[in-house]
Amino acid sequence: MSSSDQIPQENDLPKSQQTPMNIDGNSTTHFGYKTIEKDDKISMVAGVFHSVAKQYDVMNDLMSFGIHRLWKRFTIDASGVRPGNKVLDLAGGTGDLTAKFSQLVGREGKVVLADINSSMLNVGRDKLRDKGLVQNIEYVQANAEYLPFEENTFDIVTIAFGLRNVTDKDKALRSIYSVLKPGGRLLVLEFSKPEHELLNKAYDFYSFNILPKMGEIVAKDGDSYQYLAESIRMHPDQETLKSMMDNAGFEQTSFKNLTGGVVALHKGYKF
């Protein structure tokens, strides 16, 4: 890939997509368990994903024992995607969902792989091009809170394992709602809260004792996977996220727990 073909860095995003100065008096947010200034979160999350991008797919397989592929397959099946649809794979990273959507929407459809992180987009674009998937895919670096698309553009928006990293989730949900067509649907696939206490305890032990060590060995970055484990715990639970989607304007919202609630798939419609 030539230097001229590189996707811009986060600080090269248009001003309209960068996080503005806070004027509401609430200037802090969470980065894992740490309390930080909101204006610092984008760069700190960016550092995590710049670090892990090249080993992201390998780590996904290892840390989920390959089950993430089944979660994503379930999301595709639940999307109701059809030939000719226009799909936004938001926070799409290395393009697992984009690859399948590209095949399903066909030549008349389009898939936009969007991510705020340029390293993840570069890895995803290279992977998809190596698979020969070029005809109906676009790549856009974008902040989920300020999506650079016209209103009523997409039939489907998915965001898989990305919403928990967004600074203002309510603003992102409203932005997604705006770019969906009437009748369009949002699917949020995200780590959530296990349904049973024994599973929750086992999940905590794995997340905080094994996952960071795995990240240190494979990705040479245990701290980033410590953050990822903490970010999962700070993410809203199933009912809270459903209420947030309701408040953003989505209707017929619902969620389906997967693997005992370790992951949940939320769905909502724009009418």
C-alpha distance (Angstrom), angle and dihedral (degrees) to the residues before:
residue distance angle dihedral
M1 . . .
S2 3.78 . .
S3 3.81 121.5 .
S4 3.79 89.4 -111.4
D5 3.81 89.3 57.3
Q6 3.81 94.2 56.4
I7 3.78 119.5 115.7
P8 3.83 111.2 -117.0
Q9 3.79 121.4 -98.6
E10 3.81 122.3 -108.2
N11 3.80 94.3 -96.6
D12 3.82 88.8 54.4
L13 3.79 91.8 62.6
P14 3.81 114.1 117.0
K15 3.79 112.0 -89.1
S16 3.81 89.2 -112.2
Q17 3.82 89.3 63.3
Q18 3.78 97.8 45.0
T19 3.78 120.0 92.3
P20 3.81 108.5 -94.1
M21 3.78 124.5 -137.1
N22 3.78 110.9 -81.5
I23 3.76 115.2 -108.1
D24 3.81 100.3 167.6
G25 3.80 95.5 80.6
N26 3.81 92.8 -114.3
S27 3.78 99.6 103.4
T28 3.81 100.4 158.3
T29 3.79 135.7 78.9
H30 3.79 138.9 163.7
F31 3.77 129.5 -82.8
G32 3.77 98.7 -174.0
Y33 3.81 103.9 -55.2
K34 3.81 93.3 -22.9
T35 3.79 122.9 98.7
I36 3.80 110.2 -135.0
E37 3.79 140.3 164.1
K38 3.80 111.5 -81.0
D39 3.78 90.7 -128.4
D40 3.81 90.0 61.0
K41 3.80 98.7 52.4
I42 3.81 99.5 81.7
S43 3.79 92.8 55.0
M44 3.80 93.0 43.9
V45 3.81 93.5 49.9
A46 3.79 88.3 44.5
G47 3.79 89.6 56.7
V48 3.80 90.3 54.7
F49 3.79 94.7 52.5
H50 3.80 95.8 39.8
S51 3.80 85.1 56.7
V52 3.81 98.3 47.7
A53 3.82 101.9 32.4
K54 3.81 97.9 101.2
Q55 3.81 93.2 49.2
Y56 3.81 95.8 34.5
D57 3.81 97.3 106.8
V58 3.80 93.6 44.1
M59 3.78 91.5 49.6
N60 3.81 92.0 47.8
D61 3.78 90.2 56.7
L62 3.80 93.1 45.3
M63 3.78 100.3 44.1
S64 3.83 95.0 44.0
F65 3.83 94.9 36.5
G66 3.80 85.9 -122.8
I67 3.80 93.4 -60.1
H68 3.82 91.8 119.6
R69 3.80 87.0 76.4
L70 3.81 90.2 60.4
W71 3.83 91.6 47.2
K72 3.80 90.3 52.3
R73 3.81 92.0 45.5
F74 3.80 88.9 53.1
T75 3.81 89.3 50.9
I76 3.80 92.0 51.9
D77 3.80 91.0 49.2
A78 3.82 91.5 48.3
S79 3.80 93.2 49.6
G80 3.80 95.7 74.6
V81 3.80 88.9 -141.1
R82 3.79 115.6 -178.4
P83 3.81 136.4 -170.4
G84 3.79 109.7 -79.7
N85 3.80 95.5 26.0
K86 3.78 122.5 136.5
V87 3.80 111.5 -133.0
L88 3.80 132.3 -170.3
D89 3.80 113.2 -154.6
L90 3.80 97.1 -164.4
A91 3.80 119.5 -162.6
G92 3.78 80.3 7.4
G93 3.79 94.5 160.9
T94 3.78 112.8 178.7
G95 3.78 93.3 5.3
D96 3.81 108.5 -109.7
L97 3.81 93.2 144.3
T98 3.80 92.8 37.3
A99 3.80 91.2 57.4
K100 3.79 93.3 56.3
F101 3.81 94.8 39.6
S102 3.82 89.6 51.7
Q103 3.79 90.4 58.7
L104 3.81 93.9 45.0
V105 3.82 100.1 47.7
G106 3.80 91.7 49.1
R107 3.79 129.8 -163.2
E108 3.79 93.7 -40.5
G109 3.80 93.2 52.3
K110 3.78 133.2 68.9
V111 3.79 136.6 -145.9
V112 3.80 122.5 -160.0
L113 3.79 114.4 -157.6
A114 3.81 105.0 -156.6
D115 3.78 128.8 179.7
I116 3.79 134.3 155.3
N117 3.80 90.9 -136.6
S118 3.79 117.3 80.7
S119 3.81 95.0 -160.9
M120 3.79 91.7 56.0
L121 3.81 91.3 47.0
N122 3.79 91.8 50.2
V123 3.81 91.6 51.4
G124 3.80 91.3 46.0
R125 3.78 94.1 47.9
D126 3.80 92.8 49.3
K127 3.82 91.5 48.3
L128 3.79 94.3 49.3
R129 3.81 93.1 45.9
D130 3.80 89.7 50.2
K131 3.82 86.7 56.4
G132 3.80 89.9 52.5
L133 3.81 93.2 -112.2
V134 3.79 102.7 141.0
Q135 3.78 110.5 114.1
N136 3.81 102.5 80.8
I137 3.82 106.4 18.7
E138 3.80 127.7 100.9
Y139 3.81 126.4 -172.3
V140 3.79 121.9 -142.7
Q141 3.79 130.3 174.2
A142 3.79 104.5 -143.2
N143 3.79 143.9 157.7
A144 3.82 109.4 -124.3
E145 3.80 90.1 -138.6
Y146 3.82 92.5 59.5
L147 3.79 107.9 30.2
P148 3.82 111.7 -166.9
F149 3.81 96.0 -139.8
E150 3.78 133.7 102.6
E151 3.78 119.9 -101.6
N152 3.81 117.2 -89.1
T153 3.81 94.7 20.2
F154 3.82 107.6 128.2
D155 3.80 134.7 56.9
I156 3.82 91.8 -160.2
V157 3.79 134.8 19.6
T158 3.79 120.9 -170.0
I159 3.78 128.0 -175.3
A160 3.79 113.4 -175.8
F161 3.80 120.3 -171.3
G162 3.79 91.2 -21.8
L163 3.80 109.6 91.2
R164 3.80 93.6 76.5
N165 3.82 89.3 62.4
V166 3.82 93.9 54.2
T167 3.81 115.1 104.6
D168 3.82 97.6 -144.0
K169 3.79 107.4 27.9
D170 3.81 94.1 177.8
K171 3.79 90.9 55.5
A172 3.81 90.9 47.7
L173 3.81 91.5 51.9
R174 3.80 90.8 51.0
S175 3.80 90.4 48.4
I176 3.80 90.7 51.2
Y177 3.80 90.5 48.1
S178 3.80 89.8 54.6
V179 3.80 95.9 54.0
L180 3.82 94.6 46.6
K181 3.78 119.0 96.3
P182 3.81 118.4 -122.2
G183 3.79 103.8 -84.2
G184 3.80 90.3 26.7
R185 3.77 123.9 129.9
L186 3.78 139.5 -141.3
L187 3.79 123.2 -146.6
V188 3.81 119.5 -167.0
L189 3.80 115.2 -168.3
E190 3.78 109.5 -172.2
F191 3.77 144.4 146.3
S192 3.79 108.8 -93.0
K193 3.79 143.1 166.4
P194 3.83 119.3 -50.3
E195 3.78 113.8 -121.4
H196 3.81 97.5 -136.0
E197 3.81 128.5 54.7
L198 3.81 95.8 -134.6
L199 3.80 90.5 52.5
N200 3.80 89.6 46.8
K201 3.81 92.0 53.8
A202 3.79 92.7 47.4
Y203 3.81 90.1 47.0
D204 3.82 91.3 51.1
F205 3.81 91.8 50.4
Y206 3.79 91.6 49.5
S207 3.82 94.1 44.7
F208 3.80 97.3 49.9
N209 3.80 102.9 30.4
I210 3.79 106.3 32.7
L211 3.80 107.9 22.5
P212 3.85 97.4 60.2
K213 3.81 90.5 47.4
M214 3.80 89.7 50.1
G215 3.81 88.8 50.5
E216 3.80 90.8 50.4
I217 3.80 92.7 51.7
V218 3.82 100.0 41.0
A219 3.82 105.1 26.4
K220 3.81 96.7 24.6
D221 3.80 88.3 -127.2
G222 3.78 118.4 95.4
D223 3.81 93.2 163.9
S224 3.81 93.1 63.2
Y225 3.78 91.7 53.4
Q226 3.80 90.0 46.7
Y227 3.81 86.4 56.6
L228 3.81 91.3 47.9
A229 3.81 90.9 53.2
E230 3.80 91.1 48.9
S231 3.81 92.8 45.9
I232 3.81 89.6 56.8
R233 3.81 90.6 55.3
M234 3.82 91.6 49.4
H235 3.81 93.5 50.7
P236 3.83 117.0 104.2
D237 3.79 116.0 -95.3
Q238 3.79 122.5 -113.0
E239 3.80 98.8 -87.2
T240 3.81 93.4 42.7
L241 3.80 92.7 52.6
K242 3.80 90.3 47.3
S243 3.82 88.9 54.2
M244 3.80 90.6 48.6
M245 3.80 89.7 54.1
D246 3.80 89.8 49.2
N247 3.80 90.4 51.6
A248 3.81 90.9 50.4
G249 3.82 89.3 58.9
F250 3.79 102.4 -96.8
E251 3.80 118.0 141.9
Q252 3.80 133.8 -153.4
T253 3.79 88.6 23.8
S254 3.78 117.3 -178.3
F255 3.77 141.6 156.6
K256 3.77 136.8 -146.4
N257 3.79 120.7 -153.6
L258 3.79 114.9 -135.5
T259 3.81 125.7 -163.7
G260 3.78 91.7 6.2
G261 3.78 94.7 -48.9
V262 3.79 96.2 -53.3
V263 3.80 82.3 121.9
A264 3.80 129.5 19.1
L265 3.78 131.2 -164.9
H266 3.81 112.7 -145.7
K267 3.79 121.0 -165.1
G268 3.79 132.8 -170.9
Y269 3.81 138.3 166.1
K270 3.78 136.0 -138.8
F271 3.80 112.7 -139.9
